[in-house]
Structures are given as structure tokens and as C-alpha cells.
Amino acid sequence: MAPRYGAALCEKRETLGWGPWSVKEGVRYAHAPTLALEQILALRVHLDDSTETNGPLRILPGTHTRGVLTDRELQDLDSRIDSVACTVRKGGVVAMRPLIAHASSKSNRR
């Protein structure tokens, strides 16, 4: 489960709560503060069926209420909370808060 939440930005402006900054493949990123992330609703539109065997999004339920987690907090929660696979039929939509601990597993289809 990934604890970091970065935002791609056109230019670097020092703003309270944003950072640390990094550059990946020429694009500037800053870690977003909890206040900004709490206001976002991400939508995943599925172009194909999402099943247990093709690498579905997995979440740790309820973790979106805990703010930005450290690596240690995330590991602790991952060992105590069972992850849930978000399987969706082709054309379906998953709505999620980015603060929820989430990851995608690798597909085990051949």
C-alpha cells in the first residue's frame, strides 16, 4: 500500500503544507497536505472487467480517515486490516478518496 500522495505541478511555489518536492522524468511533484487530499474524489473508469485475477485495486477500509500515513503506520495497518479487492465490471466506476491506503496487485492471468 502506497502512503505518498504527490501532485504534478507546472512550477514550484513554496506553499505551507506542500512538499517535499521532487522531479520525475522532468515533471515537478509535491506531496500534498491532508487538507487538500480530503477534498478529492478520484474516479476510476474501467475499460475492462476488473477481477481477482487481473490485478484489481486493493484498499484497506477506513484508512482514509487517518490522514497521510507514515511508512511505519501503513505497515502496521496492513498487518492488522484485511485488504479488499475492488472488482468492477467493464464500464463500471470506482469512486475513492485518495487518502485511503491502496495498491494494485499484479495480474496472475496467463
C-alpha positions as CSV (number, residue, x, y, z in Angstrom):
1,M,0.0,0.0,0.0
2,A,1.4,3.4,-1.0
3,P,1.5,6.2,1.6
4,R,2.7,9.0,-0.5
5,Y,0.4,11.4,-2.4
6,G,2.0,13.6,-4.9
7,A,0.6,16.2,-7.3
8,A,2.2,17.1,-10.6
9,L,2.7,20.9,-10.8
10,C,3.7,23.3,-13.6
11,E,6.0,25.3,-11.3
12,K,7.5,25.3,-7.9
13,R,5.8,27.7,-5.4
14,E,6.7,27.3,-1.8
15,T,3.3,26.9,-0.1
16,L,2.7,25.9,3.5
17,G,2.0,22.2,3.8
18,W,3.1,21.3,0.3
19,G,6.3,19.3,-0.1
20,P,8.8,17.8,-0.1
21,W,9.3,18.4,-3.8
22,S,10.8,16.1,-6.4
23,V,11.2,15.9,-10.2
24,K,10.4,12.7,-12.0
25,E,11.0,12.5,-15.8
26,G,11.1,16.3,-16.0
27,V,7.8,16.8,-14.1
28,R,7.7,18.6,-10.7
29,Y,5.8,16.9,-7.9
30,A,5.0,18.0,-4.4
31,H,3.5,15.9,-1.6
32,A,0.0,17.3,-1.0
33,P,-1.2,18.1,2.6
34,T,-4.0,16.2,4.2
35,L,-6.4,19.2,3.9
36,A,-6.1,19.2,0.1
37,L,-6.4,15.4,-0.2
38,E,-9.5,15.2,1.9
39,Q,-11.3,17.3,-0.7
40,I,-10.6,15.0,-3.7
41,L,-12.7,12.2,-5.0
42,A,-10.9,10.1,-7.6
43,L,-12.9,8.1,-10.2
44,R,-11.6,5.0,-11.9
45,V,-13.4,4.1,-15.1
46,H,-12.9,0.5,-16.0
47,L,-12.4,-0.2,-19.7
48,D,-12.2,-4.0,-19.0
49,D,-13.6,-6.2,-16.2
50,S,-11.6,-6.0,-13.0
51,T,-11.4,-9.4,-11.4
52,E,-9.4,-11.1,-8.6
53,T,-7.0,-12.5,-11.2
54,N,-6.1,-9.4,-13.3
55,G,-4.6,-7.0,-10.7
56,P,-7.6,-5.2,-9.1
57,L,-7.3,-2.1,-6.9
58,R,-7.0,-3.2,-3.3
59,I,-7.8,-1.0,-0.3
60,L,-7.5,-1.0,3.5
61,P,-11.1,0.0,4.5
62,G,-11.4,3.1,6.8
63,T,-7.8,4.3,6.4
64,H,-9.0,7.4,4.5
65,T,-9.9,8.9,7.9
66,R,-6.4,8.8,9.3
67,G,-4.7,11.5,7.2
68,V,-1.4,11.0,5.4
69,L,0.3,7.8,6.9
70,T,3.9,7.2,7.5
71,D,5.6,4.1,6.1
72,R,5.5,2.5,9.6
73,E,1.8,3.4,10.2
74,L,1.0,1.9,6.8
75,Q,2.8,-1.3,7.5
76,D,1.1,-1.7,10.9
77,L,-2.3,-1.1,9.4
78,D,-1.6,-3.5,6.5
79,S,-0.8,-6.2,9.1
80,R,-4.0,-5.6,11.1
81,I,-6.6,-4.8,8.4
82,D,-7.6,-7.2,5.7
83,S,-7.4,-5.6,2.3
84,V,-10.5,-5.6,0.0
85,A,-10.3,-6.1,-3.8
86,C,-12.4,-3.6,-5.7
87,T,-13.6,-5.7,-8.6
88,V,-15.7,-3.9,-11.2
89,R,-17.4,-4.9,-14.5
90,K,-16.3,-3.3,-17.8
91,G,-17.8,0.2,-17.9
92,G,-18.1,0.4,-14.1
93,V,-16.7,3.2,-12.0
94,V,-14.9,3.1,-8.6
95,A,-15.1,6.3,-6.5
96,M,-12.4,6.6,-3.8
97,R,-10.7,9.1,-1.6
98,P,-7.0,9.3,-2.4
99,L,-6.1,9.1,1.3
100,I,-7.4,5.5,1.5
101,A,-4.4,3.1,1.6
102,H,-4.5,1.5,-1.8
103,A,-2.4,-0.6,-4.2
104,S,-2.8,-2.6,-7.3
105,S,-1.6,-6.2,-7.4
106,K,0.0,-7.8,-10.4
107,S,-2.2,-9.8,-12.7
108,N,-1.8,-13.5,-12.4
109,R,-3.5,-14.2,-15.7
110,R,-1.6,-16.0,-18.5
